[in-house]
Amino acid sequence: MFTAVVYIHVKPEALDQFIEATLDNVRNSLQEPGILRFDFLQQQDDPERFILYETYRTSEAQLQHRETAHYARWRDAVTDMMAEPRSAVKYAVLSPLS
C-alpha cells in the first residue's frame, strides 16, 4: 500500500474548469478496486494550489489507474490549465495497517 501526493498549481482563469474536471476524475477513480483513498484538496490561503492525495493497494493499481479512460480524459483536459507541471511524491503507508 502506498500514497501518492500530487501537487498542482492552476492558472487563475482555469479554476472552475479544473475543479469540475478533477471532481469527475475523483468520482470515477473511487470506483476502482485498487484505490483506497482519492482526496482532492484546495489550499485555503492560495486557492490556485491543489493536492490529490491518492492511496493505492499496490503499485500495479496506480499503473491501472493511469490506463483508465477517466484518467486520460482528466490529464488531457487539465494540462493546459496548470501554471506549471504537476509534481508528485510517493510515500509508503506505515499506519493504518492494511
FENJO-V23431 format. One record per pair of residues at least 6 apart in sequence whose C-alpha atoms are under 6 Angstrom apart, sorted by the first residue. I is the first residue (numbers start at 0). J is the second residue. If there is no record, write none. Layout:
i & j
I & J
I & J
This chain:
i & j
0 & 55
0 & 56
0 & 57
0 & 92
1 & 54
1 & 55
1 & 90
1 & 91
1 & 92
2 & 53
2 & 54
2 & 89
2 & 90
3 & 53
3 & 88
3 & 89
4 & 51
4 & 52
4 & 87
4 & 88
5 & 50
5 & 51
5 & 86
5 & 87
6 & 50
6 & 85
6 & 86
7 & 48
7 & 49
7 & 85
8 & 47
8 & 48
8 & 81
8 & 82
9 & 47
9 & 80
9 & 81
9 & 82
10 & 80
10 & 81
10 & 82
13 & 80
24 & 69
33 & 55
33 & 56
33 & 60
34 & 55
35 & 54
35 & 55
36 & 53
36 & 54
37 & 52
37 & 53
38 & 51
38 & 52
39 & 50
39 & 51
40 & 49
40 & 50
41 & 49
42 & 48
42 & 49
